[in-house]
Amino acid sequence: MLDTLQRIVLLWKNKKNYYKSPIHKILDEWDNKHSLSQSQKHEYHKHYQIHTKRDDPSEKQKSPRTWLEQDDIQ
């Protein structure tokens, strides 16, 4: 238990202290200075919709599973 707690404290203390290569820094600067291209915007919106549907699923209408449960049988 104490080891786990020490590990959590250590991780919290060292958060965001990760290595960034020089190329990664250059690419981050480029991304900050330039806007997204049309294809990047399209990809962003496509994946945004996927994530919102996954994270906040709308309630599905319950449909009867078998013909015995259907009310509108004639």
C-alpha positions in Angstrom: 0.0 0.0 0.0 2.8 2.4 0.9 4.6 1.6 -2.3 1.6 2.4 -4.3 1.1 5.6 -2.6 4.7 6.6 -3.0 4.4 5.8 -6.7 1.3 7.9 -7.1 3.0 10.9 -5.4 6.1 10.5 -7.5 4.1 10.4 -10.7 2.1 13.4 -9.7 5.2 15.3 -8.8 6.9 14.5 -12.1 3.9 15.0 -14.4 4.6 16.7 -17.7 8.3 16.1 -17.2 8.8 14.0 -20.3 11.3 14.1 -23.0 10.6 16.0 -26.2 13.0 15.5 -29.1 14.1 18.6 -31.1 12.1 17.5 -34.0 9.0 17.1 -31.9 9.5 20.6 -30.5 9.8 22.0 -34.1 6.6 20.2 -35.1 4.8 21.5 -32.1 5.8 25.1 -32.9 4.7 24.6 -36.5 1.3 23.3 -35.3 0.9 26.3 -33.0 1.7 28.8 -35.7 -0.3 27.4 -38.6 -3.9 26.5 -38.9 -5.3 23.2 -39.9 -5.6 22.2 -43.6 -8.9 21.3 -45.0 -8.1 17.6 -44.9 -7.0 17.9 -41.2 -10.2 19.7 -40.4 -12.2 17.0 -42.1 -10.4 14.3 -40.1 -10.9 16.2 -36.9 -14.6 16.5 -37.4 -14.9 12.9 -38.5 -13.2 11.6 -35.3 -14.9 14.2 -33.1 -18.3 12.8 -34.1 -17.1 9.2 -33.5 -15.8 10.1 -30.1 -18.9 12.0 -29.0 -21.1 9.1 -30.1 -18.9 6.7 -28.2 -18.6 8.8 -25.1 -22.1 10.1 -25.0 -24.3 7.5 -26.6 -27.9 8.5 -27.2 -30.5 6.2 -25.8 -31.7 3.7 -28.3 -35.3 3.1 -28.8 -36.2 -0.3 -27.5 -37.6 -2.5 -30.2 -39.2 -5.8 -29.5 -36.8 -8.6 -29.7 -39.2 -11.3 -30.7 -42.5 -11.4 -32.6 -44.3 -12.3 -29.4 -43.4 -9.0 -27.8 -44.7 -6.9 -30.8 -47.9 -5.0 -30.2 -48.7 -4.2 -33.8 -49.1 -7.8 -35.2 -52.1 -8.2 -37.4 
